[in-house]
Amino acid sequence: MSGAVARIAVTSGEPAGIGPELLVRLAQQAQPAQLIAIADPDVLVQVAGALKLPLTLSVFDADTEALPHRVGHLFVRPVALSQPARPGQLDVINAPAVIAMLTAAADGAERGVFDAIVTAPVQKSVLNDAGYRFSGHTEFLADRVGREVVMLLAAGDLRVALATTHLPLRAVPDAIRDDRLECTLRILHADLRDKFALPHPRIVVLGLNPHAGEGGHLGREEIEVIVPVLERLRGQGLDLRGPLPADTAFLPRELARCDAVLAMYHDQGLPVLKHAGFGHAVNITLGLPYIRTSVDHGTALDLAGLGVADPGSLFAATALAIDLALRQRASMRI
């Protein structure tokens, strides 16, 4: 951990998207931490000029004392683009720079230079077109540290975690295995306790099939995989309910009785969460050896360069990263 002030690294994401604009707008807000932009400085200066917002940049030096954020200022870890970015127009030649930004952020967090990292959205398609096997930030960061991780999205008190992430729907049932499900639940339980300060996390687990399988008539994954895992972990003290049908698990009376919901696949849980808080929700990667948060949206190429992108999710992701980092620092002092 760095000095008395938490250091939060923020990547600018796809340079043709709204990420640089969101980062410039973030710089205009008071923050109780040091912000380090991992970006091409020229892009940030150009965007700030187009938005008519003040922005001064200082090159980040990890060997100096961490300083609190000053409105209109950013420390920057420079990563130069190969080609000037044009809003809304993807260019595969800049894909290596996007990967370099993520690598610099992850490397700094792994070495303890950064207390947390916040990631602006990237465009998976252009990274794939450039030859990178990239299915998402979550998978990229997990591969680096060689750990199983869990994707959790939060909107206020609603937290939804995923048992599987970016998979085709036809591949999901085969991915719901007892060892993976048990690992996911253990990570979710541990990080709700350790990162979110919930001493006895209450977790609702959804079924995979309609009506949670209807006693085996609509699928047997609940009977053969999910129920045995839940029973085993309940016997070890975890507070788990389910498997519950996804169409009723998000009713207010059910949510009032839990701290997080574990959905079996991406589009089972996230539409509900994004309906509840899109634009202000936060994506958190659990299981990493450091704190990582992100926005709940994509690159919005159609909005890039127009100056109208909503920075709410990046603001929320940064605020949560700072809160978790400070909480972690406090726990280490006890």
C-alpha positions as CSV (number, residue, x, y, z in Angstrom):
1,M,0.0,0.0,0.0
2,S,1.2,3.5,-0.9
3,G,1.6,6.1,1.8
4,A,-1.2,7.8,3.7
5,V,-3.3,8.5,0.6
6,A,-4.9,5.7,-1.5
7,R,-3.8,5.5,-5.1
8,I,-6.5,4.7,-7.6
9,A,-5.5,3.9,-11.2
10,V,-8.1,4.6,-13.9
11,T,-7.7,3.3,-17.4
12,S,-9.2,5.3,-20.3
13,G,-10.5,2.3,-22.2
14,E,-11.2,2.2,-25.9
15,P,-9.7,5.5,-27.2
16,A,-12.5,5.9,-29.9
17,G,-15.2,5.5,-27.3
18,I,-16.5,7.6,-24.4
19,G,-13.8,6.4,-21.9
20,P,-11.5,9.4,-22.3
21,E,-14.4,11.8,-21.9
22,L,-15.6,10.1,-18.7
23,L,-12.1,10.2,-17.3
24,V,-11.8,14.0,-18.0
25,R,-15.1,14.5,-16.3
26,L,-14.0,12.4,-13.3
27,A,-11.0,14.8,-13.0
28,Q,-13.4,17.6,-12.3
29,Q,-14.8,16.0,-9.1
30,A,-13.3,16.2,-5.6
31,Q,-11.9,12.8,-4.6
32,P,-10.4,11.6,-1.3
33,A,-7.6,9.8,-3.1
34,Q,-4.9,10.2,-5.7
35,L,-6.1,9.4,-9.2
36,I,-3.7,8.1,-11.8
37,A,-4.9,8.0,-15.4
38,I,-3.5,5.3,-17.5
39,A,-4.0,6.8,-20.9
40,D,-2.5,8.6,-23.9
41,P,-2.0,12.2,-22.5
42,D,-2.6,13.8,-25.9
43,V,-6.1,12.2,-26.0
44,L,-7.0,13.5,-22.6
45,V,-5.8,17.0,-23.5
46,Q,-7.8,17.0,-26.8
47,V,-10.9,15.8,-25.1
48,A,-10.6,18.3,-22.3
49,G,-10.3,21.1,-24.9
50,A,-13.3,19.9,-26.8
51,L,-15.3,19.8,-23.6
52,K,-13.9,23.2,-22.5
53,L,-12.9,21.7,-19.1
54,P,-9.7,22.5,-17.3
55,L,-7.1,19.7,-17.2
56,T,-3.5,19.7,-16.2
57,L,-1.4,16.5,-16.3
58,S,1.6,15.4,-14.2
59,V,3.6,12.3,-15.1
60,F,3.1,9.7,-12.3
61,D,6.1,8.7,-10.2
62,A,5.5,5.7,-8.0
63,D,8.5,6.7,-5.8
64,T,7.0,10.0,-4.7
65,E,4.5,10.5,-1.9
66,A,0.8,10.0,-2.9
67,L,-1.0,13.3,-3.1
68,P,-4.7,13.9,-2.8
69,H,-6.6,14.6,-6.0
70,R,-6.8,18.2,-7.1
71,V,-9.9,19.2,-9.2
72,G,-8.9,19.6,-12.8
73,H,-5.7,17.7,-12.5
74,L,-4.6,14.1,-13.2
75,F,-1.5,12.2,-12.6
76,V,-0.9,10.1,-15.7
77,R,1.0,6.9,-16.5
78,P,1.4,7.6,-20.3
79,V,0.6,4.9,-22.9
80,A,0.9,6.3,-26.4
81,L,-1.5,5.3,-29.2
82,S,0.0,4.2,-32.5
83,Q,-2.5,6.3,-34.4
84,P,-4.5,9.4,-33.3
85,A,-8.0,8.3,-32.1
86,R,-11.1,9.5,-34.0
87,P,-14.3,9.5,-31.9
88,G,-16.6,6.6,-32.9
89,Q,-14.2,5.1,-35.3
90,L,-12.4,1.9,-34.2
91,D,-8.8,1.3,-35.3
92,V,-7.1,-2.1,-34.7
93,I,-3.7,-0.4,-34.8
94,N,-4.5,1.1,-31.4
95,A,-5.5,-2.3,-29.9
96,P,-1.9,-2.9,-28.5
97,A,-2.1,0.4,-26.6
98,V,-5.4,-0.6,-25.0
99,I,-3.9,-3.9,-23.8
100,A,-0.8,-2.0,-22.6
101,M,-3.1,0.2,-20.5
102,L,-4.7,-2.8,-18.8
103,T,-1.3,-4.5,-18.3
104,A,0.1,-1.4,-16.7
105,A,-2.9,-1.1,-14.4
106,A,-2.8,-4.8,-13.4
107,D,1.0,-4.8,-12.9
108,G,0.8,-1.8,-10.6
109,A,-2.0,-3.3,-8.6
110,E,-0.2,-6.6,-8.3
111,R,3.0,-4.9,-7.1
112,G,1.1,-2.8,-4.6
113,V,1.7,0.5,-6.4
114,F,-2.0,1.1,-6.8
115,D,-4.5,0.4,-4.0
116,A,-7.2,-0.2,-6.6
117,I,-7.9,0.0,-10.4
118,V,-10.9,1.3,-12.2
119,T,-11.5,0.4,-15.8
120,A,-13.3,2.4,-18.5
121,P,-15.0,0.2,-21.2
122,V,-13.0,-1.5,-24.0
123,Q,-14.3,-2.7,-27.3
124,K,-13.8,-6.5,-27.3
125,S,-14.4,-6.8,-31.0
126,V,-11.5,-4.6,-32.1
127,L,-9.2,-6.4,-29.6
128,N,-10.3,-9.7,-31.1
129,D,-9.8,-8.4,-34.6
130,A,-6.3,-7.4,-33.7
131,G,-5.5,-11.0,-32.7
132,Y,-5.9,-10.8,-28.9
133,R,-7.9,-13.6,-27.2
134,F,-9.9,-11.2,-25.1
135,S,-13.4,-12.0,-23.8
136,G,-13.5,-9.3,-21.1
137,H,-11.6,-7.4,-18.4
138,T,-12.6,-10.0,-15.8
139,E,-11.1,-12.9,-17.7
140,F,-8.0,-10.9,-18.7
141,L,-7.2,-10.0,-15.1
142,A,-8.0,-13.6,-13.8
143,D,-5.6,-15.1,-16.4
144,R,-2.8,-12.8,-15.2
145,V,-3.0,-13.9,-11.6
146,G,-4.0,-17.5,-12.3
147,R,-7.0,-17.3,-10.0
148,E,-10.7,-18.1,-10.2
149,V,-12.6,-14.8,-10.0
150,V,-16.3,-13.8,-9.8
151,M,-18.1,-11.0,-11.6
152,L,-20.3,-9.0,-9.2
153,L,-22.4,-6.0,-10.2
154,A,-23.8,-3.6,-7.6
155,A,-26.5,-0.9,-7.8
156,G,-27.0,0.5,-4.4
157,D,-27.9,-2.5,-2.1
158,L,-28.6,-4.8,-5.0
159,R,-25.7,-7.1,-5.7
160,V,-25.8,-9.7,-8.5
161,A,-22.9,-12.1,-9.0
162,L,-22.5,-14.5,-12.0
163,A,-21.7,-18.2,-11.9
164,T,-20.7,-17.9,-15.6
165,T,-19.8,-14.8,-17.5
166,H,-19.3,-14.3,-21.2
167,L,-20.4,-17.6,-22.6
168,P,-22.8,-18.6,-25.5
169,L,-26.1,-19.7,-23.9
170,R,-25.7,-23.2,-25.3
171,A,-22.4,-23.5,-23.3
172,V,-23.8,-22.5,-20.0
173,P,-25.2,-25.8,-18.7
174,D,-21.9,-27.6,-19.2
175,A,-20.1,-24.9,-17.3
176,I,-22.4,-25.3,-14.2
177,R,-20.2,-27.9,-12.5
178,D,-20.1,-28.6,-8.8
179,D,-16.4,-27.7,-8.4
180,R,-16.8,-24.4,-10.2
181,L,-20.1,-23.5,-8.4
182,E,-18.6,-24.2,-5.0
183,C,-15.5,-22.1,-5.8
184,T,-17.7,-19.2,-7.0
185,L,-19.8,-19.3,-3.8
186,R,-16.7,-19.4,-1.6
187,I,-15.2,-16.4,-3.3
188,L,-18.5,-14.5,-3.2
189,H,-19.0,-15.3,0.5
190,A,-15.4,-14.4,1.4
191,D,-15.3,-11.0,-0.4
192,L,-18.8,-10.0,0.8
193,R,-17.3,-10.6,4.3
194,D,-13.8,-9.2,3.8
195,K,-14.3,-6.4,1.2
196,F,-17.9,-5.3,2.0
197,A,-17.7,-5.8,5.7
198,L,-20.7,-8.1,5.9
199,P,-19.9,-10.5,8.7
200,H,-22.5,-13.1,7.8
201,P,-23.3,-12.8,4.1
202,R,-26.7,-14.0,3.0
203,I,-26.7,-15.3,-0.6
204,V,-29.6,-16.3,-2.8
205,V,-28.7,-18.8,-5.5
206,L,-30.8,-18.9,-8.7
207,G,-31.7,-22.1,-10.5
208,L,-30.6,-22.6,-14.1
209,N,-33.9,-23.7,-15.6
210,P,-37.4,-22.2,-15.5
211,H,-39.1,-22.7,-12.2
212,A,-35.6,-23.9,-10.9
213,G,-36.1,-27.1,-12.9
214,E,-39.7,-27.9,-11.7
215,G,-38.6,-30.9,-9.7
216,G,-36.6,-32.2,-12.7
217,H,-39.3,-31.9,-15.3
218,L,-37.6,-28.8,-16.8
219,G,-34.0,-29.8,-16.3
220,R,-31.9,-31.7,-13.8
221,E,-29.0,-29.3,-13.2
222,E,-30.7,-28.1,-9.9
223,I,-31.1,-31.7,-8.6
224,E,-27.7,-33.0,-9.8
225,V,-25.4,-30.0,-9.3
226,I,-26.8,-27.0,-7.6
227,V,-28.7,-28.5,-4.6
228,P,-25.8,-30.8,-3.6
229,V,-23.3,-27.9,-3.6
230,L,-25.6,-25.7,-1.5
231,E,-26.3,-28.5,1.0
232,R,-22.5,-29.1,1.3
233,L,-21.7,-25.5,1.9
234,R,-24.6,-24.9,4.3
235,G,-23.1,-27.7,6.4
236,Q,-19.9,-25.6,6.5
237,G,-21.8,-22.5,7.8
238,L,-22.5,-20.5,4.6
239,D,-26.0,-18.8,4.6
240,L,-27.4,-19.9,1.2
241,R,-31.0,-20.0,0.0
242,G,-32.1,-21.7,-3.2
243,P,-32.0,-22.6,-5.9
244,L,-34.8,-20.1,-6.4
245,P,-36.7,-19.5,-9.7
246,A,-35.2,-16.4,-11.3
247,D,-38.6,-14.9,-12.1
248,T,-39.5,-14.5,-8.5
249,A,-36.1,-14.2,-6.7
250,F,-35.9,-10.5,-7.4
251,L,-39.1,-9.5,-5.7
252,P,-38.5,-6.9,-3.0
253,R,-39.5,-9.3,-0.2
254,E,-36.8,-11.8,-1.4
255,L,-34.1,-9.1,-1.9
256,A,-34.7,-7.8,1.6
257,R,-33.6,-11.1,3.0
258,C,-30.3,-11.3,1.2
259,D,-27.0,-9.5,0.6
260,A,-26.3,-10.8,-2.9
261,V,-27.9,-12.9,-5.6
262,L,-25.9,-15.5,-7.6
263,A,-27.2,-15.9,-11.1
264,M,-26.2,-18.8,-13.3
265,Y,-25.5,-16.8,-16.4
266,H,-25.0,-13.3,-17.7
267,D,-28.5,-12.4,-19.0
268,Q,-30.3,-14.1,-16.2
269,G,-29.2,-11.6,-13.5
270,L,-27.9,-8.5,-15.2
271,P,-31.0,-7.2,-16.9
272,V,-32.7,-6.9,-13.5
273,L,-29.7,-5.1,-12.0
274,K,-29.2,-2.7,-15.0
275,H,-32.9,-1.9,-14.9
276,A,-32.5,-1.0,-11.3
277,G,-29.4,1.2,-11.7
278,F,-28.1,1.5,-15.2
279,G,-25.6,4.3,-15.5
280,H,-24.9,4.2,-11.8
281,A,-24.1,0.5,-11.3
282,V,-20.6,-0.8,-10.7
283,N,-18.8,-4.0,-11.9
284,I,-16.5,-5.5,-9.3
285,T,-14.1,-8.4,-9.8
286,L,-14.1,-10.6,-6.7
287,G,-11.2,-13.0,-6.0
288,L,-8.4,-10.9,-7.3
289,P,-5.5,-10.0,-4.9
290,Y,-6.4,-6.3,-5.3
291,I,-9.5,-4.2,-5.8
292,R,-10.9,-3.7,-9.3
293,T,-14.1,-1.9,-10.3
294,S,-15.5,-0.9,-13.6
295,V,-18.5,0.8,-15.3
296,D,-21.7,-1.0,-16.1
297,H,-21.8,0.0,-19.8
298,G,-19.9,-0.3,-23.1
299,T,-17.9,2.1,-25.2
300,A,-20.9,3.9,-26.6
301,L,-19.2,4.7,-30.0
302,D,-22.3,6.5,-31.1
303,L,-21.9,9.1,-28.3
304,A,-18.2,9.5,-28.5
305,G,-17.1,13.0,-29.3
306,L,-20.5,14.5,-28.7
307,G,-19.8,15.6,-25.1
308,V,-23.1,14.0,-23.8
309,A,-21.9,10.8,-22.2
310,D,-23.2,10.1,-18.7
311,P,-20.2,9.7,-16.3
312,G,-22.4,8.4,-13.5
313,S,-21.1,4.8,-13.6
314,L,-17.4,5.8,-13.7
315,F,-18.1,8.2,-10.7
316,A,-19.8,5.3,-8.8
317,A,-17.0,2.8,-9.7
318,T,-14.3,5.2,-8.5
319,A,-16.2,6.0,-5.3
320,L,-16.6,2.3,-4.5
321,A,-12.9,1.6,-5.4
322,I,-11.9,4.3,-2.9
323,D,-14.3,3.1,-0.3
324,L,-13.0,-0.5,-0.5
325,A,-9.4,0.6,-0.6
326,L,-9.9,2.7,2.6
327,R,-11.8,-0.1,4.3
328,Q,-9.0,-2.5,3.4
329,R,-6.4,-0.1,4.8
330,A,-8.3,0.3,8.0
331,S,-8.6,-3.5,8.5
332,M,-4.9,-3.9,8.0
333,R,-4.2,-1.4,10.8
334,I,-6.3,-3.3,13.3
